[in-house]
Amino acid sequence: MKMKRMYAIATFMFAMALAGSIIVWPYRGSFTGGLLFAAFEAALVGALADWFAVVALFRHPLGLKFIPHTAIIPNNRGRIIEGIVAIVEDDWLSLDFIRDKILDYQLIDGLASALETEEGRSSLNRLAQSLITNIIQDLNPEEVARFVHLMLADNLGEIKISPILVERLEDSVKNLYGDDLIRLFLDWGIAATKGDDFERIIKRTLKRAVADYSNSGNFFRRLGKGLGESLDIFNYDEAAGALSNRINHLLVEIKDPSNQYHIRIKTEMEKLQIADPDMASALLSEMLKKIVGTDAGVAATADFFAVLKVQLIAGANEELPLIRFLTNMAIEQINMVRCDEERKNSMESWIKTELVGLLDRYHMLIGHIVREKLQNLNDIGLVKSMEDKVGDDLQWIRINGTVIGALVGILQYLLLHLL
């Protein structure tokens, strides 16, 4: 938009120079008329010359292809592209320049400072969620489970779950996934309380309870039990069906987060605390060693990743508690490293060494990217891209040429008539 405005101004000044030359032509014999004619004439020459020079950079002026050294940029496309690549690769983003910037920059302090702001935390959350979601979309839960168990099996002797990790997992499960965990167990319970198998269990339990009650009492209890069963007053099948349906219906109701039993379960769960994290970590480590490589362990791991995959994909546009927990833990670890000067220097040195190594190996990709981007443009696209970047300045050349031409014409006229 700005280039179009400057183009219009330059063209208007060219038209003014042409019109002025025509208007004052009859009066050029007088001193004033001659002065004005000299100014307009020189301005017209300057405007034409600079218009030609600007247009010749990008195309053939007036479509006249026989004029040499015009359409300079399209005709020298290859040399220009290689020149731009060389400038970017060797000057603007040279290997030494980027390496020095990496070595001079305080990575840990800079990262920690950026993550102290709400914008920095939000950016990290979005980045983590985007990366994890994109990665997990293409993962097959069964293949992931087999890979995890294969990796654990190779390091079976070194498996040890830290007590601190146990405490963190406990807090994250209670605070982030309390409702999800409750719903998970309730779903298992609802599935388990459906069907004939559960009714048979209820029926056996009722029969055992009635038998225990009658056997622990006097003659009249036993008589009442016998008469009730004989006269079908006690129908165990109907009682088991009604009781199993009621249990199943109650579990469905408890899934509602506003249900009083749901609230009570969550409150009690939040109060739970692992008494001995060291013992819990040892038990978990041993349990993990026992299930690594087993069919049940692989199946359970696959189910876990399947649930996680569904949750991450379904909540791709929402901030997930798991992502927030992971990013908060990462920020906490970065701040801990920042406060430990020895660890900070060691980690920063390692990171910079790795970055410099990657830079040495892949620096040429900068030139390849620039070259590929420019080569994807045809002549029209290349011209348009360059005009968009420098077109405003090129129109200023036309404007300056018109003004300077007028001033030179006035000066020349005065020198010839006054000296």
C-alpha contacts under 8 A as a table, 3 or more apart, distances in Angstrom:
res1	aa1	res2	aa2	distance
1	M	4	K	5.21
1	M	5	R	6.46
2	K	5	R	5.10
2	K	6	M	6.35
2	K	392	D	6.95
3	M	6	M	5.09
3	M	7	Y	5.97
3	M	388	D	7.65
3	M	391	G	5.94
3	M	392	D	4.63
3	M	395	Q	7.48
4	K	7	Y	4.95
4	K	8	A	6.12
5	R	8	A	5.12
5	R	9	I	6.34
6	M	9	I	5.03
6	M	10	A	6.16
6	M	392	D	6.34
6	M	395	Q	5.90
6	M	396	W	7.19
7	Y	10	A	5.19
7	Y	11	T	6.11
7	Y	392	D	7.72
7	Y	395	Q	5.65
8	A	11	T	5.13
8	A	12	F	5.98
9	I	12	F	5.03
9	I	13	M	6.23
9	I	399	I	7.65
10	A	13	M	5.21
10	A	14	F	6.31
10	A	395	Q	6.33
10	A	396	W	7.45
10	A	398	R	5.95
10	A	399	I	5.09
11	T	14	F	5.01
11	T	15	A	6.22
12	F	15	A	5.04
12	F	16	M	6.14
13	M	16	M	4.93
13	M	17	A	6.20
13	M	399	I	7.16
13	M	402	T	7.09
14	F	17	A	5.18
14	F	18	L	6.31
14	F	43	A	7.76
14	F	44	L	6.29
14	F	47	A	5.74
14	F	48	L	7.61
14	F	402	T	7.02
15	A	18	L	5.08
15	A	19	A	6.02
16	M	19	A	5.07
16	M	20	G	5.84
17	A	20	G	5.13
17	A	21	S	6.14
17	A	40	F	4.93
17	A	41	E	6.94
17	A	43	A	5.87
17	A	44	L	5.11
17	A	402	T	7.92
18	L	21	S	5.26
18	L	22	I	6.47
18	L	40	F	7.10
18	L	41	E	7.62
18	L	44	L	5.95
19	A	22	I	5.22
19	A	23	I	6.11
20	G	23	I	5.07
20	G	24	V	6.10
20	G	37	F	7.37
20	G	40	F	5.77
21	S	24	V	5.61
21	S	25	W	5.95
21	S	37	F	5.64
21	S	40	F	5.20
21	S	41	E	5.72
21	S	44	L	7.97
22	I	25	W	5.31
23	I	26	P	7.23
24	V	27	Y	5.26
24	V	28	R	6.26
24	V	33	G	6.13
24	V	34	G	7.96
24	V	36	L	6.92
24	V	37	F	5.73
25	W	28	R	5.44
25	W	33	G	7.84
25	W	37	F	6.44
26	P	29	G	7.62
27	Y	30	S	6.08
27	Y	33	G	4.81
27	Y	34	G	6.87
28	R	31	F	7.36
28	R	32	T	7.66
28	R	33	G	4.42
28	R	34	G	3.96
28	R	35	L	7.53
28	R	36	L	7.73
28	R	37	F	6.02
29	G	33	G	6.53
29	G	34	G	5.92
30	S	33	G	5.11
30	S	34	G	5.74
31	F	34	G	5.14
31	F	35	L	6.08
32	T	35	L	5.03
32	T	36	L	6.24
33	G	36	L	5.19
33	G	37	F	6.01
34	G	37	F	4.99
34	G	38	A	5.99
34	G	413	Y	7.82
35	L	38	A	5.19
35	L	39	A	6.25
35	L	410	I	6.11
35	L	413	Y	6.26
35	L	414	L	7.63
36	L	39	A	5.05
36	L	40	F	6.15
36	L	410	I	7.62
37	F	40	F	5.19
37	F	41	E	5.81
38	A	41	E	5.12
38	A	42	A	6.00
38	A	406	A	7.53
38	A	409	G	5.08
38	A	410	I	6.10
38	A	413	Y	6.52
39	A	42	A	5.39
39	A	43	A	6.05
39	A	405	G	7.35
39	A	406	A	4.31
39	A	407	L	6.60
39	A	408	V	7.54
39	A	409	G	4.70
39	A	410	I	5.15
40	F	43	A	4.98
40	F	44	L	6.03
40	F	406	A	6.02
40	F	409	G	7.76
41	E	44	L	5.10
41	E	45	V	6.33
41	E	406	A	7.45
41	E	409	G	7.34
42	A	45	V	5.06
42	A	46	G	6.14
42	A	402	T	7.88
42	A	405	G	4.80
42	A	406	A	5.20
42	A	408	V	7.00
42	A	409	G	5.01
43	A	46	G	5.09
43	A	47	A	6.00
43	A	401	G	7.33
43	A	402	T	4.55
43	A	403	V	6.29
43	A	404	I	7.16
43	A	405	G	4.27
43	A	406	A	4.25
43	A	407	L	7.88
43	A	409	G	7.42
44	L	47	A	5.08
44	L	48	L	6.08
44	L	402	T	6.61
44	L	405	G	7.46
44	L	406	A	8.00
45	V	48	L	5.21
45	V	49	A	6.07
45	V	402	T	7.76
45	V	405	G	6.99
46	G	49	A	5.18
46	G	50	D	6.12
46	G	398	R	7.91
46	G	401	G	4.91
46	G	402	T	5.06
46	G	404	I	7.41
46	G	405	G	4.94
46	G	406	A	7.94
47	A	50	D	5.40
47	A	51	W	5.95
47	A	398	R	5.81
47	A	399	I	7.26
47	A	401	G	5.55
47	A	402	T	4.60
47	A	405	G	7.63
48	L	51	W	5.08
48	L	52	F	6.12
49	A	52	F	5.21
49	A	53	A	6.26
49	A	401	G	7.92
50	D	53	A	4.88
50	D	54	V	6.06
50	D	397	I	6.70
50	D	398	R	5.19
50	D	401	G	6.11
51	W	54	V	5.24
51	W	55	V	6.06
51	W	398	R	5.89
52	F	55	V	5.26
52	F	56	A	5.86
52	F	61	P	6.41
53	A	56	A	5.17
53	A	57	L	6.65
54	V	57	L	5.55
54	V	58	F	7.51
54	V	394	L	6.44
54	V	395	Q	7.90
54	V	397	I	7.96
54	V	398	R	7.74
55	V	58	F	5.68
55	V	59	R	5.90
55	V	60	H	7.01
55	V	61	P	5.91
55	V	71	A	7.72
56	A	59	R	5.34
56	A	60	H	5.69
56	A	61	P	6.00
56	A	69	H	7.49
56	A	70	T	4.45
56	A	71	A	5.11
56	A	72	I	6.46
57	L	70	T	6.33
57	L	71	A	5.27
57	L	72	I	4.88
57	L	73	I	5.82
58	F	70	T	7.59
58	F	71	A	4.73
58	F	72	I	6.13
58	F	73	I	5.57
58	F	74	P	6.71
58	F	383	V	6.07
59	R	63	G	7.74
59	R	70	T	6.40
59	R	71	A	3.87
59	R	72	I	7.26
59	R	73	I	7.95
59	R	74	P	7.58
60	H	63	G	4.93
60	H	64	L	5.66
60	H	65	K	5.67
60	H	67	I	7.76
60	H	70	T	5.43
60	H	71	A	5.18
61	P	64	L	5.95
61	P	65	K	7.96
61	P	70	T	7.50
64	L	67	I	6.18
65	K	68	P	7.59
65	K	70	T	7.57
67	I	70	T	6.54
69	H	72	I	6.15
71	A	74	P	5.80
71	A	75	N	6.12
72	I	75	N	5.27
72	I	76	N	6.02
73	I	76	N	5.24
73	I	77	R	5.77
73	I	80	I	7.25
73	I	383	V	7.23
74	P	77	R	5.04
74	P	379	D	5.60
74	P	382	L	7.81
74	P	383	V	7.29
76	N	79	R	5.51
76	N	80	I	6.08
77	R	80	I	5.21
77	R	81	I	6.12
77	R	379	D	7.79
78	G	81	I	5.22
78	G	82	E	6.24
79	R	82	E	5.20
79	R	83	G	5.98
80	I	83	G	4.93
80	I	84	I	6.14
81	I	84	I	5.17
81	I	85	V	6.14
81	I	371	R	6.54
81	I	374	L	6.66
81	I	375	Q	7.69
82	E	85	V	4.96
82	E	86	A	6.04
82	E	371	R	7.30
83	G	86	A	5.07
83	G	87	I	6.20
84	I	87	I	5.10
84	I	88	V	6.19
85	V	88	V	5.23
85	V	89	E	5.86
85	V	367	G	5.34
85	V	370	V	6.18
85	V	371	R	6.19
86	A	89	E	5.13
86	A	90	D	5.47
86	A	91	D	7.38
86	A	367	G	7.40
87	I	90	D	5.47
87	I	91	D	5.08
87	I	92	W	6.21
88	V	91	D	5.71
88	V	92	W	4.84
88	V	93	L	5.48
88	V	94	S	7.21
88	V	366	I	7.88
88	V	367	G	7.02
89	E	92	W	6.61
89	E	93	L	5.37
89	E	94	S	5.25
89	E	95	L	7.71
89	E	364	M	7.45
89	E	366	I	6.49
89	E	367	G	5.50
90	D	93	L	6.41
90	D	94	S	4.47
90	D	95	L	7.33
91	D	94	S	5.17
92	W	97	F	7.94
93	L	97	F	6.31
93	L	98	I	6.33
94	S	97	F	5.17
94	S	98	I	6.32
95	L	98	I	5.46
95	L	99	R	6.04
95	L	359	L	7.49
95	L	360	D	7.37
95	L	363	H	6.69
96	D	99	R	5.05
96	D	100	D	6.01
97	F	100	D	5.31
97	F	101	K	6.29
98	I	101	K	5.05
98	I	102	I	6.21
99	R	102	I	5.16
99	R	103	L	6.22
99	R	356	V	6.27
99	R	359	L	7.60
100	D	103	L	5.14
100	D	104	D	5.99
101	K	104	D	5.19
101	K	105	Y	6.04
102	I	105	Y	5.38
102	I	352	K	6.69
102	I	355	L	7.85
102	I	356	V	7.60
103	L	106	Q	7.99
103	L	352	K	6.49
105	Y	110	G	7.92
106	Q	109	D	5.64
106	Q	110	G	5.87
106	Q	348	E	7.82
107	L	110	G	5.17
107	L	111	L	5.95
107	L	348	E	6.58
108	I	111	L	5.17
108	I	112	A	6.00
108	I	334	I	7.19
108	I	337	V	7.97
108	I	338	R	6.38
108	I	344	K	6.96
108	I	348	E	6.70
109	D	112	A	5.15
109	D	113	S	5.99
109	D	338	R	6.57
110	G	113	S	5.19
110	G	114	A	6.17
111	L	114	A	5.16
111	L	115	L	6.22
112	A	115	L	5.14
112	A	116	E	6.29
112	A	331	I	7.33
112	A	334	I	6.44
112	A	335	N	6.33
112	A	338	R	7.54
113	S	116	E	5.23
113	S	117	T	7.39
114	A	117	T	5.99
114	A	120	G	5.38
115	L	118	E	7.34
115	L	119	E	7.76
115	L	120	G	4.54
115	L	121	R	5.23
115	L	124	L	7.80
115	L	331	I	7.06
116	E	120	G	6.74
116	E	121	R	7.09
117	T	120	G	5.14
117	T	121	R	6.38
118	E	121	R	5.14
118	E	122	S	6.09
119	E	122	S	5.11
119	E	123	S	6.06
120	G	123	S	5.08
120	G	124	L	6.20
121	R	124	L	5.11
121	R	125	N	6.17
121	R	327	T	7.92
122	S	125	N	5.03
122	S	126	R	6.16
123	S	126	R	5.14
123	S	127	L	6.04
124	L	127	L	5.04
124	L	128	A	5.97
124	L	327	T	6.98
125	N	128	A	5.20
125	N	129	Q	6.01
125	N	319	E	7.69
125	N	323	I	6.54
125	N	324	R	6.45
125	N	327	T	6.35
126	R	129	Q	5.18
126	R	130	S	5.97
127	L	130	S	5.16
127	L	131	L	6.07
128	A	131	L	5.21
128	A	132	I	6.00
128	A	323	I	6.86
128	A	327	T	7.54
129	Q	132	I	5.26
129	Q	133	T	5.84
129	Q	316	A	7.31
129	Q	319	E	7.88
129	Q	323	I	6.23
130	S	133	T	5.23
130	S	134	N	6.01
130	S	316	A	7.65
131	L	134	N	5.27
131	L	135	I	6.09
132	I	135	I	5.14
132	I	136	I	5.91
133	T	136	I	5.23
133	T	137	Q	6.08
133	T	312	L	6.12
133	T	313	I	6.25
133	T	316	A	6.83
134	N	137	Q	5.50
134	N	138	D	7.41
135	I	138	D	6.11
135	I	139	L	6.97
136	I	139	L	5.06
136	I	309	K	6.24
137	Q	309	K	7.07
137	Q	313	I	7.19
139	L	143	E	7.63
139	L	144	V	6.93
140	N	143	E	5.33
140	N	144	V	6.13
141	P	144	V	5.05
141	P	145	A	6.03
141	P	301	T	7.99
141	P	302	A	4.86
141	P	303	D	7.25
141	P	305	F	5.39
141	P	306	A	5.47
142	E	145	A	5.10
142	E	146	R	6.28
142	E	298	V	7.73
142	E	299	A	7.60
142	E	302	A	5.03
143	E	146	R	5.18
143	E	147	F	6.15
143	E	302	A	7.99
144	V	147	F	5.08
144	V	148	V	6.08
144	V	302	A	7.10
144	V	305	F	7.74
145	A	148	V	5.15
145	A	149	H	6.20
145	A	298	V	5.58
145	A	299	A	7.52
145	A	301	T	5.35
145	A	302	A	5.02
145	A	305	F	7.64
146	R	149	H	5.24
146	R	150	L	6.01
146	R	298	V	6.28
147	F	150	L	5.04
147	F	151	M	6.10
148	V	151	M	5.15
148	V	152	L	6.12
149	H	152	L	4.94
149	H	153	A	5.90
149	H	292	V	5.67
149	H	293	G	5.55
149	H	298	V	6.87
150	L	153	A	5.06
150	L	154	D	6.35
150	L	293	G	7.01
151	M	154	D	5.28
151	M	155	N	6.66
152	L	155	N	5.17
152	L	156	L	5.68
152	L	159	I	7.59
152	L	292	V	6.82
153	A	156	L	4.88
153	A	292	V	6.36
153	A	293	G	6.75
155	N	158	E	5.47
155	N	159	I	6.53
156	L	159	I	5.46
156	L	289	K	6.55
159	I	285	S	6.52
159	I	289	K	7.42
160	K	281	S	7.57
160	K	282	A	7.36
160	K	285	S	5.38
161	I	165	L	6.81
161	I	166	V	7.25
161	I	281	S	5.38
161	I	282	A	7.10
161	I	284	L	7.02
161	I	285	S	5.62
162	S	165	L	5.10
162	S	166	V	6.45
162	S	278	D	7.83
162	S	281	S	6.10
163	P	166	V	4.93
163	P	167	E	6.36
163	P	277	P	5.04
163	P	278	D	5.20
163	P	280	A	7.40
163	P	281	S	5.28
164	I	167	E	5.16
164	I	168	R	6.26
164	I	277	P	7.56
165	L	168	R	5.00
165	L	169	L	6.02
166	V	169	L	5.12
166	V	170	E	6.09
166	V	277	P	6.49
166	V	280	A	7.43
166	V	281	S	6.27
167	E	170	E	5.02
167	E	171	D	6.23
167	E	274	I	7.81
167	E	277	P	6.75
168	R	171	D	5.15
168	R	172	S	6.06
169	L	172	S	5.08
169	L	173	V	5.98
170	E	173	V	5.28
170	E	174	K	6.20
171	D	174	K	5.25
171	D	175	N	5.82
171	D	176	L	7.88
172	S	175	N	5.26
172	S	176	L	5.26
172	S	177	Y	6.98
172	S	325	F	7.29
173	V	176	L	5.59
173	V	177	Y	4.95
173	V	178	G	6.04
173	V	181	L	7.70
174	K	177	Y	5.85
174	K	178	G	4.68
174	K	269	M	7.10
174	K	270	E	5.93
175	N	178	G	5.96
175	N	270	E	7.65
176	L	321	P	5.73
176	L	322	L	7.25
176	L	325	F	7.98
177	Y	180	D	4.98
177	Y	181	L	5.87
177	Y	321	P	7.76
178	G	181	L	5.22
178	G	182	I	6.26
178	G	266	K	6.60
178	G	269	M	7.86
179	D	182	I	5.09
179	D	183	R	6.13
179	D	257	P	7.32
179	D	266	K	7.20
180	D	183	R	5.10
180	D	184	L	6.04
181	L	184	L	4.98
181	L	185	F	6.36
182	I	185	F	5.36
182	I	186	L	6.12
182	I	255	K	7.62
182	I	262	H	7.86
182	I	265	I	7.97
182	I	266	K	7.53
183	R	186	L	4.92
183	R	187	D	5.94
183	R	255	K	5.80
184	L	187	D	5.17
184	L	188	W	6.41
185	F	188	W	5.08
185	F	189	G	6.15
186	L	189	G	4.82
186	L	190	I	5.95
186	L	251	L	6.20
186	L	252	V	7.52
186	L	254	I	7.83
186	L	255	K	6.74
187	D	190	I	5.03
187	D	191	A	6.10
188	W	191	A	5.20
188	W	192	A	6.07
189	G	192	A	4.99
189	G	193	T	6.13
189	G	248	N	7.81
189	G	251	L	7.17
190	I	193	T	5.30
190	I	194	K	6.66
190	I	248	N	5.58
190	I	251	L	6.18
190	I	252	V	6.86
191	A	194	K	5.66
192	A	195	G	7.94
192	A	198	F	6.99
193	T	198	F	5.51
193	T	199	E	7.91
193	T	244	S	6.37
193	T	245	N	7.84
193	T	247	I	7.27
193	T	248	N	5.69
194	K	197	D	7.87
194	K	198	F	6.48
194	K	244	S	7.54
194	K	245	N	7.81
194	K	248	N	7.02
195	G	198	F	6.03
195	G	199	E	6.82
196	D	199	E	5.02
196	D	200	R	6.13
197	D	200	R	5.21
197	D	201	I	6.40
198	F	201	I	5.03
198	F	202	I	6.24
198	F	244	S	7.08
199	E	202	I	4.99
199	E	203	K	6.02
199	E	237	D	7.87
199	E	240	A	5.39
199	E	241	G	5.85
199	E	244	S	6.07
200	R	203	K	4.92
200	R	204	R	6.16
200	R	240	A	7.35
201	I	204	R	5.25
201	I	205	T	6.15
202	I	205	T	5.02
202	I	206	L	6.09
202	I	240	A	5.32
202	I	243	L	7.66
202	I	244	S	7.10
203	K	206	L	5.13
203	K	207	K	6.19
203	K	236	Y	5.84
203	K	237	D	6.48
203	K	239	A	7.58
203	K	240	A	5.07
204	R	207	K	5.15
204	R	208	R	6.11
205	T	208	R	5.12
205	T	209	A	6.05
206	L	209	A	5.03
206	L	210	V	6.06
206	L	236	Y	7.16
206	L	240	A	7.59
207	K	210	V	5.20
207	K	211	A	6.02
207	K	236	Y	7.30
208	R	211	A	5.06
208	R	212	D	6.05
209	A	212	D	5.14
209	A	213	Y	6.09
210	V	213	Y	5.03
210	V	214	S	6.13
210	V	225	K	7.67
211	A	214	S	5.23
211	A	215	N	5.97
212	D	215	N	5.22
212	D	216	S	6.08
213	Y	216	S	5.42
213	Y	217	G	6.61
213	Y	221	R	7.97
214	S	217	G	5.33
214	S	218	N	7.53
214	S	221	R	5.10
214	S	222	R	5.01
214	S	225	K	6.68
215	N	218	N	7.62
215	N	221	R	7.77
215	N	222	R	6.67
217	G	220	F	7.87
217	G	221	R	5.80
217	G	222	R	7.32
218	N	221	R	5.57
218	N	222	R	6.79
219	F	222	R	5.29
219	F	223	L	6.10
220	F	223	L	4.84
220	F	224	G	5.93
221	R	224	G	5.08
221	R	225	K	6.20
222	R	225	K	5.11
222	R	226	G	6.19
223	L	226	G	5.13
223	L	227	L	6.11
224	G	227	L	5.20
224	G	228	G	5.89
225	K	228	G	5.11
225	K	229	E	6.19
226	G	229	E	5.33
226	G	230	S	6.06
227	L	230	S	4.99
227	L	231	L	5.85
227	L	233	I	7.94
228	G	231	L	5.35
228	G	232	D	5.84
228	G	233	I	4.65
228	G	234	F	5.27
229	E	232	D	5.02
229	E	233	I	6.13
229	E	234	F	5.31
229	E	235	N	7.25
230	S	233	I	7.65
231	L	234	F	7.86
232	D	235	N	5.62
235	N	238	E	5.59
235	N	239	A	6.20
236	Y	239	A	5.03
236	Y	240	A	5.89
237	D	240	A	5.19
237	D	241	G	6.15
238	E	241	G	5.10
238	E	242	A	6.08
239	A	242	A	5.20
239	A	243	L	5.98
240	A	243	L	5.15
240	A	244	S	5.99
241	G	244	S	5.30
241	G	245	N	6.12
242	A	245	N	5.21
242	A	246	R	6.15
243	L	246	R	5.06
243	L	247	I	6.16
244	S	247	I	5.09
244	S	248	N	6.09
245	N	248	N	5.10
245	N	249	H	6.04
246	R	249	H	5.08
246	R	250	L	6.06
247	I	250	L	5.11
247	I	251	L	6.30
248	N	251	L	5.24
248	N	252	V	6.41
249	H	252	V	5.12
249	H	253	E	6.33
250	L	253	E	5.08
250	L	254	I	6.25
251	L	254	I	5.08
251	L	255	K	6.63
252	V	255	K	5.47
252	V	256	D	7.73
253	E	256	D	5.93
253	E	259	N	6.97
254	I	257	P	7.37
254	I	259	N	5.63
254	I	260	Q	7.73
254	I	261	Y	6.03
254	I	262	H	5.21
255	K	259	N	7.41
255	K	262	H	6.64
256	D	259	N	5.34
256	D	262	H	6.91
257	P	262	H	5.82
257	P	263	I	6.59
258	S	262	H	6.94
258	S	263	I	6.69
259	N	262	H	5.15
259	N	263	I	6.27
260	Q	263	I	5.12
260	Q	264	R	6.13
261	Y	264	R	4.93
261	Y	265	I	6.03
262	H	265	I	5.17
262	H	266	K	6.20
263	I	266	K	5.18
263	I	267	T	6.11
264	R	267	T	5.06
264	R	268	E	6.16
265	I	268	E	5.20
265	I	269	M	6.03
266	K	269	M	4.98
266	K	270	E	6.16
267	T	270	E	5.25
267	T	271	K	6.51
268	E	271	K	5.10
268	E	272	L	6.53
269	M	272	L	5.20
270	E	273	Q	7.93
274	I	277	P	6.07
274	I	280	A	7.50
276	D	279	M	5.42
276	D	280	A	6.21
277	P	280	A	4.91
277	P	281	S	5.92
278	D	281	S	5.16
278	D	282	A	6.28
279	M	282	A	5.08
279	M	283	L	6.16
280	A	283	L	5.10
280	A	284	L	6.05
281	S	284	L	5.10
281	S	285	S	6.01
282	A	285	S	5.07
282	A	286	E	6.22
283	L	286	E	5.18
283	L	287	M	6.04
284	L	287	M	4.99
284	L	288	L	5.93
285	S	288	L	5.09
285	S	289	K	6.25
286	E	289	K	5.08
286	E	290	K	6.34
287	M	290	K	5.12
287	M	291	I	6.42
288	L	291	I	5.36
288	L	292	V	6.07
289	K	292	V	5.43
291	I	294	T	5.42
291	I	296	A	7.24
291	I	297	G	5.02
292	V	297	G	6.08
292	V	298	V	7.55
293	G	297	G	6.56
293	G	298	V	6.57
294	T	297	G	5.09
294	T	298	V	6.19
295	D	298	V	5.21
295	D	299	A	6.06
296	A	299	A	5.11
296	A	300	A	6.07
297	G	300	A	5.14
297	G	301	T	6.14
298	V	301	T	5.14
298	V	302	A	6.10
299	A	302	A	5.06
299	A	303	D	6.18
300	A	303	D	5.08
300	A	304	F	6.22
301	T	304	F	5.03
301	T	305	F	6.30
302	A	305	F	5.22
302	A	306	A	6.07
303	D	306	A	5.01
303	D	307	V	6.23
304	F	307	V	5.29
304	F	308	L	6.17
305	F	308	L	4.90
305	F	309	K	5.89
306	A	309	K	5.11
306	A	310	V	6.27
307	V	310	V	5.24
307	V	311	Q	6.18
308	L	311	Q	5.12
308	L	312	L	6.11
309	K	312	L	5.25
309	K	313	I	6.11
310	V	313	I	5.32
310	V	314	A	5.92
311	Q	314	A	5.18
311	Q	315	G	6.06
312	L	315	G	5.21
312	L	316	A	5.90
312	L	320	L	7.55
313	I	316	A	5.12
314	A	317	N	7.95
315	G	318	E	5.05
315	G	319	E	7.21
315	G	320	L	6.66
316	A	319	E	7.70
319	E	323	I	7.21
319	E	324	R	7.25
320	L	323	I	5.37
320	L	324	R	6.36
321	P	324	R	5.03
321	P	325	F	6.00
322	L	325	F	5.06
322	L	326	L	6.17
323	I	326	L	5.13
323	I	327	T	6.09
324	R	327	T	5.23
324	R	328	N	5.98
325	F	328	N	5.19
325	F	329	M	6.11
326	L	329	M	5.09
326	L	330	A	6.16
327	T	330	A	4.93
327	T	331	I	6.12
328	N	331	I	5.08
328	N	332	E	6.12
329	M	332	E	5.05
329	M	333	Q	6.22
330	A	333	Q	5.14
330	A	334	I	6.20
331	I	334	I	5.07
331	I	335	N	6.23
332	E	335	N	5.20
332	E	336	M	6.24
333	Q	336	M	5.02
333	Q	337	V	6.24
334	I	337	V	5.14
334	I	338	R	6.10
335	N	338	R	4.85
335	N	339	C	6.35
336	M	339	C	5.32
336	M	340	D	6.59
337	V	340	D	5.18
337	V	341	E	7.45
337	V	343	R	5.93
337	V	344	K	5.33
338	R	341	E	6.66
338	R	343	R	7.88
338	R	344	K	5.64
339	C	344	K	7.66
340	D	343	R	5.45
340	D	344	K	5.95
341	E	344	K	5.01
341	E	345	N	6.07
342	E	345	N	5.32
342	E	346	S	6.16
343	R	346	S	5.07
343	R	347	M	5.96
344	K	347	M	5.24
344	K	348	E	5.86
345	N	348	E	5.10
345	N	349	S	5.92
346	S	349	S	5.21
346	S	350	W	6.28
347	M	350	W	5.09
347	M	351	I	6.10
348	E	351	I	5.09
348	E	352	K	6.02
349	S	352	K	5.21
349	S	353	T	6.06
350	W	353	T	5.11
350	W	354	E	6.23
351	I	354	E	5.18
351	I	355	L	6.09
352	K	355	L	4.97
352	K	356	V	5.96
353	T	356	V	5.22
353	T	357	G	6.11
354	E	357	G	5.02
354	E	358	L	6.21
355	L	358	L	5.08
355	L	359	L	6.01
356	V	359	L	4.83
356	V	360	D	6.10
357	G	360	D	5.18
357	G	361	R	6.30
358	L	361	R	5.08
358	L	362	Y	5.95
358	L	363	H	7.89
359	L	362	Y	5.28
359	L	363	H	5.15
360	D	363	H	5.76
361	R	364	M	7.77
362	Y	365	L	5.53
362	Y	366	I	7.94
363	H	366	I	5.88
363	H	367	G	7.88
364	M	367	G	5.49
364	M	368	H	6.45
365	L	368	H	4.78
365	L	369	I	5.94
366	I	369	I	5.26
366	I	370	V	6.33
367	G	370	V	5.16
367	G	371	R	5.97
368	H	371	R	5.07
368	H	372	E	5.93
369	I	372	E	5.14
369	I	373	K	6.05
370	V	373	K	5.18
370	V	374	L	6.22
371	R	374	L	5.24
371	R	375	Q	5.97
372	E	375	Q	5.09
372	E	376	N	6.14
373	K	376	N	5.35
373	K	377	L	7.08
374	L	377	L	5.46
374	L	382	L	7.19
375	Q	378	N	7.30
377	L	380	I	7.61
377	L	381	G	5.06
377	L	382	L	5.46
378	N	381	G	5.08
378	N	382	L	5.98
379	D	382	L	5.11
379	D	383	V	6.10
380	I	383	V	5.19
380	I	384	K	6.06
381	G	384	K	5.08
381	G	385	S	5.99
382	L	385	S	5.12
382	L	386	M	6.26
383	V	386	M	5.28
383	V	387	E	5.99
384	K	387	E	5.00
384	K	388	D	6.02
385	S	388	D	5.22
385	S	389	K	6.55
386	M	389	K	5.11
386	M	390	V	6.13
386	M	391	G	7.34
387	E	390	V	5.30
387	E	391	G	4.37
387	E	392	D	7.96
388	D	391	G	5.62
388	D	392	D	7.85
389	K	392	D	7.71
390	V	393	D	5.45
390	V	394	L	6.33
391	G	394	L	5.00
391	G	395	Q	6.30
392	D	395	Q	5.31
392	D	396	W	6.52
393	D	396	W	5.00
393	D	397	I	6.59
394	L	397	I	5.07
394	L	398	R	6.86
395	Q	398	R	5.13
395	Q	399	I	6.41
396	W	399	I	4.92
396	W	400	N	5.93
397	I	400	N	5.12
397	I	401	G	5.97
398	R	401	G	5.05
398	R	402	T	6.30
399	I	402	T	5.25
399	I	403	V	6.36
400	N	403	V	5.14
400	N	404	I	5.87
401	G	404	I	5.23
401	G	405	G	5.80
402	T	405	G	5.16
402	T	406	A	6.32
403	V	406	A	5.22
403	V	407	L	6.35
404	I	407	L	5.06
404	I	408	V	6.06
405	G	408	V	5.14
405	G	409	G	6.11
406	A	409	G	5.09
406	A	410	I	6.27
407	L	410	I	5.17
407	L	411	L	6.15
408	V	411	L	5.05
408	V	412	Q	5.98
409	G	412	Q	5.15
409	G	413	Y	6.11
410	I	413	Y	5.19
410	I	414	L	6.17
411	L	414	L	5.21
411	L	415	L	6.16
412	Q	415	L	5.17
412	Q	416	L	6.23
413	Y	416	L	5.25
413	Y	417	H	6.22
414	L	417	H	5.30
414	L	418	L	5.63
414	L	419	L	7.84
415	L	418	L	5.53
415	L	419	L	5.62
416	L	419	L	6.08
